Amino acid sequence: MSEAIQAVIVNYRKGPRTQRPKECILEFFTIKSLGEAARLVGRKVAWPVGERKIRGKIVGLHGKKGLVRARFRKGVPGQALGTTVEIIG
């Protein structure tokens, strides 16, 4: 089995007056360019919570340095910021 690709939750998707806890900005350890990050759009990710996992999907790019946006089914808690997620599919 191949090694799982991991990313860090950098922040929520935010605006001047809004914050979307269902959408997060992810930074991958090995991906540093826009072209490499574009290949990940559509893949599924999971944030582990003990035995359960909050699942989500990479829905788009964020900026030009290889960051992506992920939309989760449930809101991700504040404790998730700075922790890792992994690609599951």
Secondary structure, 3 states (H helix, E strand, C coil): CCCCCEEEEEEEEECCCCEEEEEEEEEECCCCCHHHHHCCCCCEEEEEECCEEEEEEEEEEECCCCEEEEEECCCCCHHHCCCEEEECC
